Structure formats: C-alpha cells, structure tokens
Amino acid sequence: MENAPDTGLVCVSCGQSSVIQIEMELPDGTEVVFCSCHVCEARWWDKDGEAVAVDGIIDLVRD
Ligand SMILES: [Zn+2]
C-alpha cells in the first residue's frame, strides 16, 4: 500500500490518490470541499460528491 492520505478521492486530472481535502462553507451555507492534488497540483471543488471547477464556485460566491 502506498502511504497516501485515505481520502477515498482520486485526482480528477492525474488519477493519483494523493489528494488533500479542506472542508469549507460558502456564504450561502453550501458545504463544499476544496481538493488539491499533491502530484499534479490540480485544484477543484467537491460539492455533494460532484467535482466543480474552481471558476464555478467563484460564480456561486459572487451570486
Ligand atoms: Zn493530480
């Protein structure tokens, strides 16, 4: 077994499991998880188990 965080997530970009998760709450109360890949430095948001592009969340915050 690799010594990787047991997040159950794999990177949406490179497929590795070295993904860190940071739980956050948007101003409107929506819970999202910020995900960042150690391997390729991809970043995305996870909302209700669905990957959301960073730009998509920014739109939500601005709304
Ligand atoms: Zn990656």
N, CA, C, O and the ligand as a Tripos MOL2 file, in Angstrom:
@<TRIPOS>MOLECULE
protein
  253   251    64     0     0
PROTEIN
NO_CHARGES

@<TRIPOS>ATOM
      1 N           0.8410   -1.2040    0.0000 N.3       1 MET1
      2 CA          0.0000    0.0000    0.0000 C.3       1 MET1
      3 C           0.8750    1.2540    0.0000 C.2       1 MET1
      4 O           1.9270    1.3020    0.6370 O.2       1 MET1
      5 N           0.4220    2.2290   -0.7090 N.am      2 GLU2
      6 CA          1.1590    3.4850   -0.7100 C.3       2 GLU2
      7 C           0.7840    4.3010    0.5250 C.2       2 GLU2
      8 O          -0.3200    4.1860    1.0580 O.2       2 GLU2
      9 N           1.7070    5.1060    0.9530 N.am      3 ASN3
     10 CA          1.4760    5.9430    2.1170 C.3       3 ASN3
     11 C           0.8010    7.2500    1.7040 C.2       3 ASN3
     12 O           1.4090    8.3200    1.7340 O.2       3 ASN3
     13 N          -0.4410    7.1400    1.3270 N.am      4 ALA4
     14 CA         -1.1840    8.3090    0.8690 C.3       4 ALA4
     15 C          -2.3660    8.5410    1.7930 C.2       4 ALA4
     16 O          -2.8550    7.6040    2.4230 O.2       4 ALA4
     17 N          -2.8270    9.7800    1.8790 N.am      5 PRO5
     18 CA         -3.9960   10.0740    2.7110 C.3       5 PRO5
     19 C          -5.1910    9.2520    2.2630 C.2       5 PRO5
     20 O          -5.4450    9.1180    1.0660 O.2       5 PRO5
     21 N          -5.9190    8.7070    3.2150 N.am      6 ASP6
     22 CA         -7.0510    7.8650    2.8720 C.3       6 ASP6
     23 C          -8.3050    8.7160    2.7170 C.2       6 ASP6
     24 O          -9.1950    8.7010    3.5670 O.2       6 ASP6
     25 N          -8.3550    9.4490    1.6260 N.am      7 THR7
     26 CA         -9.4940   10.3210    1.4050 C.3       7 THR7
     27 C         -10.5640    9.6410    0.5810 C.2       7 THR7
     28 O         -11.7090   10.0930    0.5510 O.2       7 THR7
     29 N         -10.2020    8.5540   -0.0900 N.am      8 GLY8
     30 CA        -11.1560    7.9200   -0.9800 C.3       8 GLY8
     31 C         -11.3080    8.6620   -2.2910 C.2       8 GLY8
     32 O         -12.1040    8.2800   -3.1490 O.2       8 GLY8
     33 N         -10.5470    9.7150   -2.4350 N.am      9 LEU9
     34 CA        -10.6300   10.5170   -3.6490 C.3       9 LEU9
     35 C          -9.4390   10.2560   -4.5390 C.2       9 LEU9
     36 O          -8.3350    9.9980   -4.0590 O.2       9 LEU9
     37 N          -9.6610   10.3220   -5.8120 N.am     10 VAL10
     38 CA         -8.5450   10.3220   -6.7480 C.3      10 VAL10
     39 C          -8.5850   11.6280   -7.5250 C.2      10 VAL10
     40 O          -9.6430   12.2250   -7.7260 O.2      10 VAL10
     41 N          -7.4190   12.0480   -7.9490 N.am     11 CYS11
     42 CA         -7.3020   13.3030   -8.6830 C.3      11 CYS11
     43 C          -8.0960   13.2370   -9.9760 C.2      11 CYS11
     44 O          -8.0320   12.2450  -10.7020 O.2      11 CYS11
     45 N          -8.8420   14.2920  -10.2580 N.am     12 VAL12
     46 CA         -9.6210   14.3370  -11.4900 C.3      12 VAL12
     47 C          -8.7220   14.5400  -12.6990 C.2      12 VAL12
     48 O          -9.1450   14.3510  -13.8400 O.2      12 VAL12
     49 N          -7.4840   14.9240  -12.4430 N.am     13 SER13
     50 CA         -6.5730   15.2210  -13.5430 C.3      13 SER13
     51 C          -5.6050   14.0800  -13.8170 C.2      13 SER13
     52 O          -5.4640   13.6540  -14.9630 O.2      13 SER13
     53 N          -4.9240   13.5720  -12.7650 N.am     14 CYS14
     54 CA         -3.8760   12.5820  -12.9800 C.3      14 CYS14
     55 C          -4.2360   11.2000  -12.4450 C.2      14 CYS14
     56 O          -3.5330   10.2310  -12.7270 O.2      14 CYS14
     57 N          -5.3290   11.0930  -11.6700 N.am     15 GLY15
     58 CA         -5.7780    9.7880  -11.2130 C.3      15 GLY15
     59 C          -5.0640    9.2680   -9.9790 C.2      15 GLY15
     60 O          -5.3650    8.1620   -9.5300 O.2      15 GLY15
     61 N          -4.1300   10.0200   -9.4130 N.am     16 GLN16
     62 CA         -3.4530    9.6060   -8.1970 C.3      16 GLN16
     63 C          -4.3490    9.8760   -6.9890 C.2      16 GLN16
     64 O          -5.2820   10.6760   -7.0570 O.2      16 GLN16
     65 N          -4.0460    9.1940   -5.8840 N.am     17 SER17
     66 CA         -4.8970    9.3360   -4.7040 C.3      17 SER17
     67 C          -4.3050   10.2750   -3.6570 C.2      17 SER17
     68 O          -4.8000   10.3310   -2.5310 O.2      17 SER17
     69 N          -3.2750   10.9980   -4.0050 N.am     18 SER18
     70 CA         -2.6650   11.9400   -3.0590 C.3      18 SER18
     71 C          -3.3960   13.2740   -3.1090 C.2      18 SER18
     72 O          -2.8620   14.2890   -3.5560 O.2      18 SER18
     73 N          -4.6290   13.2330   -2.6380 N.am     19 VAL19
     74 CA         -5.4710   14.4210   -2.6920 C.3      19 VAL19
     75 C          -5.7600   14.8800   -1.2720 C.2      19 VAL19
     76 O          -6.1940   14.0890   -0.4340 O.2      19 VAL19
     77 N          -5.5220   16.1560   -1.0030 N.am     20 ILE20
     78 CA         -5.9080   16.7040    0.2860 C.3      20 ILE20
     79 C          -7.2580   17.3820    0.1570 C.2      20 ILE20
     80 O          -7.5870   17.9510   -0.8840 O.2      20 ILE20
     81 N          -8.0340   17.3140    1.2310 N.am     21 GLN21
     82 CA         -9.3740   17.8720    1.2200 C.3      21 GLN21
     83 C          -9.5030   18.8860    2.3410 C.2      21 GLN21
     84 O          -9.0660   18.6360    3.4640 O.2      21 GLN21
     85 N         -10.0950   20.0140    2.0430 N.am     22 ILE22
     86 CA        -10.3500   21.0320    3.0520 C.3      22 ILE22
     87 C         -11.8290   21.3780    2.9890 C.2      22 ILE22
     88 O         -12.3160   21.9010    1.9860 O.2      22 ILE22
     89 N         -12.5360   21.0800    4.0690 N.am     23 GLU23
     90 CA        -13.9700   21.3600    4.0740 C.3      23 GLU23
     91 C         -14.2070   22.8410    4.3280 C.2      23 GLU23
     92 O         -13.5940   23.4420    5.2100 O.2      23 GLU23
     93 N         -15.0990   23.4120    3.5480 N.am     24 MET24
     94 CA        -15.4230   24.8220    3.6930 C.3      24 MET24
     95 C         -16.9180   25.0130    3.5330 C.2      24 MET24
     96 O         -17.6330   24.1430    3.0340 O.2      24 MET24
     97 N         -17.3660   26.1750    3.9700 N.am     25 GLU25
     98 CA        -18.7720   26.5090    3.7980 C.3      25 GLU25
     99 C         -18.8780   27.8480    3.0880 C.2      25 GLU25
    100 O         -18.2600   28.8340    3.4890 O.2      25 GLU25
    101 N         -19.6600   27.8640    2.0420 N.am     26 LEU26
    102 CA        -19.8260   29.0980    1.2910 C.3      26 LEU26
    103 C         -20.7290   30.0570    2.0520 C.2      26 LEU26
    104 O         -21.4690   29.6460    2.9460 O.2      26 LEU26
    105 N         -20.6670   31.3370    1.6940 N.am     27 PRO27
    106 CA        -21.5040   32.3380    2.3850 C.3      27 PRO27
    107 C         -22.9870   31.9890    2.3860 C.2      27 PRO27
    108 O         -23.7170   32.3990    3.2880 O.2      27 PRO27
    109 N         -23.4380   31.2400    1.3880 N.am     28 ASP28
    110 CA        -24.8580   30.8770    1.3370 C.3      28 ASP28
    111 C         -25.1680   29.6010    2.1130 C.2      28 ASP28
    112 O         -26.2970   29.1120    2.0880 O.2      28 ASP28
    113 N         -24.1510   29.0560    2.8110 N.am     29 GLY29
    114 CA        -24.3730   27.8780    3.6280 C.3      29 GLY29
    115 C         -24.0830   26.5660    2.9330 C.2      29 GLY29
    116 O         -24.1610   25.5050    3.5530 O.2      29 GLY29
    117 N         -23.7510   26.6210    1.6600 N.am     30 THR30
    118 CA        -23.4310   25.4030    0.9270 C.3      30 THR30
    119 C         -22.0940   24.8400    1.4090 C.2      30 THR30
    120 O         -21.0930   25.5530    1.4780 O.2      30 THR30
    121 N         -22.0980   23.5450    1.7400 N.am     31 GLU31
    122 CA        -20.8470   22.9150    2.1480 C.3      31 GLU31
    123 C         -20.1160   22.3770    0.9350 C.2      31 GLU31
    124 O         -20.6840   21.6440    0.1250 O.2      31 GLU31
    125 N         -18.8670   22.7440    0.8190 N.am     32 VAL32
    126 CA        -18.0480   22.2780   -0.2870 C.3      32 VAL32
    127 C         -16.7210   21.7900    0.2760 C.2      32 VAL32
    128 O         -16.3510   22.1250    1.4010 O.2      32 VAL32
    129 N         -16.0170   21.0040   -0.5090 N.am     33 VAL33
    130 CA        -14.7070   20.5210   -0.1150 C.3      33 VAL33
    131 C         -13.6990   20.9890   -1.1610 C.2      33 VAL33
    132 O         -13.8390   20.6990   -2.3490 O.2      33 VAL33
    133 N         -12.6970   21.7060   -0.7080 N.am     34 PHE34
    134 CA        -11.6330   22.1160   -1.6030 C.3      34 PHE34
    135 C         -10.6390   20.9660   -1.7010 C.2      34 PHE34
    136 O         -10.1490   20.4670   -0.6880 O.2      34 PHE34
    137 N         -10.3510   20.5550   -2.9210 N.am     35 CYS35
    138 CA         -9.4520   19.4310   -3.1520 C.3      35 CYS35
    139 C          -8.2230   19.9160   -3.8930 C.2      35 CYS35
    140 O          -8.3080   20.7260   -4.8160 O.2      35 CYS35
    141 N          -7.0770   19.4010   -3.4680 N.am     36 SER36
    142 CA         -5.8320   19.7800   -4.1110 C.3      36 SER36
    143 C          -4.9570   18.5410   -4.2450 C.2      36 SER36
    144 O          -4.7640   17.8000   -3.2810 O.2      36 SER36
    145 N          -4.4340   18.3230   -5.4360 N.am     37 CYS37
    146 CA         -3.6270   17.1330   -5.7070 C.3      37 CYS37
    147 C          -2.1600   17.4330   -5.4460 C.2      37 CYS37
    148 O          -1.6090   18.4160   -5.9410 O.2      37 CYS37
    149 N          -1.5260   16.5410   -4.6380 N.am     38 HIS38
    150 CA         -0.1030   16.7010   -4.3590 C.3      38 HIS38
    151 C           0.7550   16.4310   -5.5770 C.2      38 HIS38
    152 O           1.8530   16.9730   -5.7110 O.2      38 HIS38
    153 N           0.2500   15.5910   -6.4640 N.am     39 VAL39
    154 CA          1.0850   15.1010   -7.5640 C.3      39 VAL39
    155 C           1.1590   16.1290   -8.7000 C.2      39 VAL39
    156 O           2.2500   16.5030   -9.1320 O.2      39 VAL39
    157 N           0.0070   16.5770   -9.1750 N.am     40 CYS40
    158 CA         -0.0030   17.4700  -10.3470 C.3      40 CYS40
    159 C          -0.5030   18.8640  -10.0070 C.2      40 CYS40
    160 O          -0.5700   19.7340  -10.8750 O.2      40 CYS40
    161 N          -0.8600   19.0790   -8.7220 N.am     41 GLU41
    162 CA         -1.2930   20.3890   -8.2500 C.3      41 GLU41
    163 C          -2.5990   20.8490   -8.8700 C.2      41 GLU41
    164 O          -2.8870   22.0450   -8.9130 O.2      41 GLU41
    165 N          -3.3880   19.9010   -9.3490 N.am     42 ALA42
    166 CA         -4.7320   20.2510   -9.8120 C.3      42 ALA42
    167 C          -5.5590   20.6770   -8.6080 C.2      42 ALA42
    168 O          -5.3500   20.1870   -7.4980 O.2      42 ALA42
    169 N          -6.4730   21.5670   -8.8240 N.am     43 ARG43
    170 CA         -7.3620   22.0300   -7.7580 C.3      43 ARG43
    171 C          -8.7930   22.0300   -8.2710 C.2      43 ARG43
    172 O          -9.0740   22.4000   -9.4100 O.2      43 ARG43
    173 N          -9.6620   21.6120   -7.4100 N.am     44 TRP44
    174 CA        -11.0780   21.6380   -7.7810 C.3      44 TRP44
    175 C         -11.8820   21.6100   -6.4940 C.2      44 TRP44
    176 O         -11.3400   21.4480   -5.4010 O.2      44 TRP44
    177 N         -13.1930   21.7730   -6.6530 N.am     45 TRP45
    178 CA        -14.0990   21.7240   -5.5240 C.3      45 TRP45
    179 C         -14.9840   20.5020   -5.6450 C.2      45 TRP45
    180 O         -15.3130   20.0630   -6.7460 O.2      45 TRP45
    181 N         -15.3570   19.9700   -4.5240 N.am     46 ASP46
    182 CA        -16.2810   18.8580   -4.4920 C.3      46 ASP46
    183 C         -17.5430   19.3190   -3.7760 C.2      46 ASP46
    184 O         -17.5070   19.6690   -2.5960 O.2      46 ASP46
    185 N         -18.6390   19.3160   -4.4900 N.am     47 LYS47
    186 CA        -19.9090   19.7710   -3.9270 C.3      47 LYS47
    187 C         -20.9090   18.6350   -4.0610 C.2      47 LYS47
    188 O         -21.2600   18.2310   -5.1700 O.2      47 LYS47
    189 N         -21.3700   18.1180   -2.9140 N.am     48 ASP48
    190 CA        -22.3020   16.9870   -2.9070 C.3      48 ASP48
    191 C         -21.7590   15.8160   -3.7150 C.2      48 ASP48
    192 O         -22.5090   15.1420   -4.4210 O.2      48 ASP48
    193 N         -20.4470   15.5740   -3.6110 N.am     49 GLY49
    194 CA        -19.8440   14.4420   -4.3010 C.3      49 GLY49
    195 C         -19.5790   14.6890   -5.7720 C.2      49 GLY49
    196 O         -19.2090   13.7760   -6.5110 O.2      49 GLY49
    197 N         -19.7690   15.9210   -6.1900 N.am     50 GLU50
    198 CA        -19.6140   16.2470   -7.6010 C.3      50 GLU50
    199 C         -18.4530   17.2260   -7.7600 C.2      50 GLU50
    200 O         -18.3780   18.2340   -7.0570 O.2      50 GLU50
    201 N         -17.5600   16.9220   -8.6800 N.am     51 ALA51
    202 CA        -16.4310   17.8150   -8.9110 C.3      51 ALA51
    203 C         -16.9100   19.0890   -9.5970 C.2      51 ALA51
    204 O         -17.6400   19.0470  -10.5870 O.2      51 ALA51
    205 N         -16.4850   20.2070   -9.0530 N.am     52 VAL52
    206 CA        -16.8670   21.5020   -9.6130 C.3      52 VAL52
    207 C         -15.5940   22.2870   -9.8940 C.2      52 VAL52
    208 O         -14.6830   22.3260   -9.0670 O.2      52 VAL52
    209 N         -15.5400   22.9060  -11.0520 N.am     53 ALA53
    210 CA        -14.3760   23.7150  -11.3940 C.3      53 ALA53
    211 C         -14.2660   24.8980  -10.4440 C.2      53 ALA53
    212 O         -15.2740   25.4050   -9.9510 O.2      53 ALA53
    213 N         -13.0450   25.3320  -10.1920 N.am     54 VAL54
    214 CA        -12.8300   26.4470   -9.2760 C.3      54 VAL54
    215 C         -13.6270   27.6650   -9.7200 C.2      54 VAL54
    216 O         -14.1940   28.3720   -8.8870 O.2      54 VAL54
    217 N         -13.6750   27.9130  -11.0070 N.am     55 ASP55
    218 CA        -14.4310   29.0540  -11.5170 C.3      55 ASP55
    219 C         -15.9170   28.9420  -11.1930 C.2      55 ASP55
    220 O         -16.5870   29.9470  -10.9580 O.2      55 ASP55
    221 N         -16.4260   27.7090  -11.1830 N.am     56 GLY56
    222 CA        -17.8380   27.5110  -10.8860 C.3      56 GLY56
    223 C         -18.1870   27.9300   -9.4820 C.2      56 GLY56
    224 O         -19.2390   28.5240   -9.2480 O.2      56 GLY56
    225 N         -17.2970   27.6210   -8.5280 N.am     57 ILE57
    226 CA        -17.5420   28.0130   -7.1420 C.3      57 ILE57
    227 C         -17.4330   29.5160   -6.9800 C.2      57 ILE57
    228 O         -18.1860   30.1160   -6.2130 O.2      57 ILE57
    229 N         -16.5110   30.1240   -7.6890 N.am     58 ILE58
    230 CA        -16.3800   31.5740   -7.6050 C.3      58 ILE58
    231 C         -17.6850   32.2410   -8.0600 C.2      58 ILE58
    232 O         -18.1160   33.2400   -7.4850 O.2      58 ILE58
    233 N         -18.3000   31.6730   -9.0930 N.am     59 ASP59
    234 CA        -19.5790   32.2010   -9.5460 C.3      59 ASP59
    235 C         -20.6340   32.0830   -8.4570 C.2      59 ASP59
    236 O         -21.4500   32.9870   -8.2760 O.2      59 ASP59
    237 N         -20.6180   30.9590   -7.7240 N.am     60 LEU60
    238 CA        -21.5860   30.7650   -6.6530 C.3      60 LEU60
    239 C         -21.3890   31.8060   -5.5650 C.2      60 LEU60
    240 O         -22.3610   32.3520   -5.0420 O.2      60 LEU60
    241 N         -20.1370   32.0840   -5.2210 N.am     61 VAL61
    242 CA        -19.8550   33.0390   -4.1530 C.3      61 VAL61
    243 C         -20.2900   34.4280   -4.5500 C.2      61 VAL61
    244 O         -20.7730   35.1930   -3.7160 O.2      61 VAL61
    245 N         -20.1240   34.7620   -5.8180 N.am     62 ARG62
    246 CA        -20.4700   36.1000   -6.2980 C.3      62 ARG62
    247 C         -21.9730   36.2980   -6.4100 C.2      62 ARG62
    248 O         -22.4620   37.4280   -6.3830 O.2      62 ARG62
    249 N         -22.6940   35.2110   -6.5360 N.am     63 ASP63
    250 CA        -24.1140   35.3110   -6.8130 C.3      63 ASP63
    251 C         -24.8660   36.0330   -5.6960 C.2      63 ASP63
    252 O         -26.0820   36.2010   -5.7790 O.2      63 ASP63
    253 ZN         -3.2750   15.0860   -9.8320 Zn       64 ZN64
@<TRIPOS>BOND
     1     1     2 1
     2     2     3 1
     3     3     4 2
     4     3     5 am
     5     5     6 1
     6     6     7 1
     7     7     8 2
     8     7     9 am
     9     9    10 1
    10    10    11 1
    11    11    12 2
    12    11    13 am
    13    13    14 1
    14    14    15 1
    15    15    16 2
    16    15    17 am
    17    17    18 1
    18    18    19 1
    19    19    20 2
    20    19    21 am
    21    21    22 1
    22    22    23 1
    23    23    24 2
    24    23    25 am
    25    25    26 1
    26    26    27 1
    27    27    28 2
    28    27    29 am
    29    29    30 1
    30    30    31 1
    31    31    32 2
    32    31    33 am
    33    33    34 1
    34    34    35 1
    35    35    36 2
    36    35    37 am
    37    37    38 1
    38    38    39 1
    39    39    40 2
    40    39    41 am
    41    41    42 1
    42    42    43 1
    43    43    44 2
    44    43    45 am
    45    45    46 1
    46    46    47 1
    47    47    48 2
    48    47    49 am
    49    49    50 1
    50    50    51 1
    51    51    52 2
    52    51    53 am
    53    53    54 1
    54    54    55 1
    55    55    56 2
    56    55    57 am
    57    57    58 1
    58    58    59 1
    59    59    60 2
    60    59    61 am
    61    61    62 1
    62    62    63 1
    63    63    64 2
    64    63    65 am
    65    65    66 1
    66    66    67 1
    67    67    68 2
    68    67    69 am
    69    69    70 1
    70    70    71 1
    71    71    72 2
    72    71    73 am
    73    73    74 1
    74    74    75 1
    75    75    76 2
    76    75    77 am
    77    77    78 1
    78    78    79 1
    79    79    80 2
    80    79    81 am
    81    81    82 1
    82    82    83 1
    83    83    84 2
    84    83    85 am
    85    85    86 1
    86    86    87 1
    87    87    88 2
    88    87    89 am
    89    89    90 1
    90    90    91 1
    91    91    92 2
    92    91    93 am
    93    93    94 1
    94    94    95 1
    95    95    96 2
    96    95    97 am
    97    97    98 1
    98    98    99 1
    99    99   100 2
   100    99   101 am
   101   101   102 1
   102   102   103 1
   103   103   104 2
   104   103   105 am
   105   105   106 1
   106   106   107 1
   107   107   108 2
   108   107   109 am
   109   109   110 1
   110   110   111 1
   111   111   112 2
   112   111   113 am
   113   113   114 1
   114   114   115 1
   115   115   116 2
   116   115   117 am
   117   117   118 1
   118   118   119 1
   119   119   120 2
   120   119   121 am
   121   121   122 1
   122   122   123 1
   123   123   124 2
   124   123   125 am
   125   125   126 1
   126   126   127 1
   127   127   128 2
   128   127   129 am
   129   129   130 1
   130   130   131 1
   131   131   132 2
   132   131   133 am
   133   133   134 1
   134   134   135 1
   135   135   136 2
   136   135   137 am
   137   137   138 1
   138   138   139 1
   139   139   140 2
   140   139   141 am
   141   141   142 1
   142   142   143 1
   143   143   144 2
   144   143   145 am
   145   145   146 1
   146   146   147 1
   147   147   148 2
   148   147   149 am
   149   149   150 1
   150   150   151 1
   151   151   152 2
   152   151   153 am
   153   153   154 1
   154   154   155 1
   155   155   156 2
   156   155   157 am
   157   157   158 1
   158   158   159 1
   159   159   160 2
   160   159   161 am
   161   161   162 1
   162   162   163 1
   163   163   164 2
   164   163   165 am
   165   165   166 1
   166   166   167 1
   167   167   168 2
   168   167   169 am
   169   169   170 1
   170   170   171 1
   171   171   172 2
   172   171   173 am
   173   173   174 1
   174   174   175 1
   175   175   176 2
   176   175   177 am
   177   177   178 1
   178   178   179 1
   179   179   180 2
   180   179   181 am
   181   181   182 1
   182   182   183 1
   183   183   184 2
   184   183   185 am
   185   185   186 1
   186   186   187 1
   187   187   188 2
   188   187   189 am
   189   189   190 1
   190   190   191 1
   191   191   192 2
   192   191   193 am
   193   193   194 1
   194   194   195 1
   195   195   196 2
   196   195   197 am
   197   197   198 1
   198   198   199 1
   199   199   200 2
   200   199   201 am
   201   201   202 1
   202   202   203 1
   203   203   204 2
   204   203   205 am
   205   205   206 1
   206   206   207 1
   207   207   208 2
   208   207   209 am
   209   209   210 1
   210   210   211 1
   211   211   212 2
   212   211   213 am
   213   213   214 1
   214   214   215 1
   215   215   216 2
   216   215   217 am
   217   217   218 1
   218   218   219 1
   219   219   220 2
   220   219   221 am
   221   221   222 1
   222   222   223 1
   223   223   224 2
   224   223   225 am
   225   225   226 1
   226   226   227 1
   227   227   228 2
   228   227   229 am
   229   229   230 1
   230   230   231 1
   231   231   232 2
   232   231   233 am
   233   233   234 1
   234   234   235 1
   235   235   236 2
   236   235   237 am
   237   237   238 1
   238   238   239 1
   239   239   240 2
   240   239   241 am
   241   241   242 1
   242   242   243 1
   243   243   244 2
   244   243   245 am
   245   245   246 1
   246   246   247 1
   247   247   248 2
   248   247   249 am
   249   249   250 1
   250   250   251 1
   251   251   252 2
@<TRIPOS>SUBSTRUCTURE
     1 MET1         2 RESIDUE 1 A MET
     2 GLU2         6 RESIDUE 1 A GLU
     3 ASN3        10 RESIDUE 1 A ASN
     4 ALA4        14 RESIDUE 1 A ALA
     5 PRO5        18 RESIDUE 1 A PRO
     6 ASP6        22 RESIDUE 1 A ASP
     7 THR7        26 RESIDUE 1 A THR
     8 GLY8        30 RESIDUE 1 A GLY
     9 LEU9        34 RESIDUE 1 A LEU
    10 VAL10       38 RESIDUE 1 A VAL
    11 CYS11       42 RESIDUE 1 A CYS
    12 VAL12       46 RESIDUE 1 A VAL
    13 SER13       50 RESIDUE 1 A SER
    14 CYS14       54 RESIDUE 1 A CYS
    15 GLY15       58 RESIDUE 1 A GLY
    16 GLN16       62 RESIDUE 1 A GLN
    17 SER17       66 RESIDUE 1 A SER
    18 SER18       70 RESIDUE 1 A SER
    19 VAL19       74 RESIDUE 1 A VAL
    20 ILE20       78 RESIDUE 1 A ILE
    21 GLN21       82 RESIDUE 1 A GLN
    22 ILE22       86 RESIDUE 1 A ILE
    23 GLU23       90 RESIDUE 1 A GLU
    24 MET24       94 RESIDUE 1 A MET
    25 GLU25       98 RESIDUE 1 A GLU
    26 LEU26      102 RESIDUE 1 A LEU
    27 PRO27      106 RESIDUE 1 A PRO
    28 ASP28      110 RESIDUE 1 A ASP
    29 GLY29      114 RESIDUE 1 A GLY
    30 THR30      118 RESIDUE 1 A THR
    31 GLU31      122 RESIDUE 1 A GLU
    32 VAL32      126 RESIDUE 1 A VAL
    33 VAL33      130 RESIDUE 1 A VAL
    34 PHE34      134 RESIDUE 1 A PHE
    35 CYS35      138 RESIDUE 1 A CYS
    36 SER36      142 RESIDUE 1 A SER
    37 CYS37      146 RESIDUE 1 A CYS
    38 HIS38      150 RESIDUE 1 A HIS
    39 VAL39      154 RESIDUE 1 A VAL
    40 CYS40      158 RESIDUE 1 A CYS
    41 GLU41      162 RESIDUE 1 A GLU
    42 ALA42      166 RESIDUE 1 A ALA
    43 ARG43      170 RESIDUE 1 A ARG
    44 TRP44      174 RESIDUE 1 A TRP
    45 TRP45      178 RESIDUE 1 A TRP
    46 ASP46      182 RESIDUE 1 A ASP
    47 LYS47      186 RESIDUE 1 A LYS
    48 ASP48      190 RESIDUE 1 A ASP
    49 GLY49      194 RESIDUE 1 A GLY
    50 GLU50      198 RESIDUE 1 A GLU
    51 ALA51      202 RESIDUE 1 A ALA
    52 VAL52      206 RESIDUE 1 A VAL
    53 ALA53      210 RESIDUE 1 A ALA
    54 VAL54      214 RESIDUE 1 A VAL
    55 ASP55      218 RESIDUE 1 A ASP
    56 GLY56      222 RESIDUE 1 A GLY
    57 ILE57      226 RESIDUE 1 A ILE
    58 ILE58      230 RESIDUE 1 A ILE
    59 ASP59      234 RESIDUE 1 A ASP
    60 LEU60      238 RESIDUE 1 A LEU
    61 VAL61      242 RESIDUE 1 A VAL
    62 ARG62      246 RESIDUE 1 A ARG
    63 ASP63      250 RESIDUE 1 A ASP
    64 ZN64       253 GROUP 0 **** ****
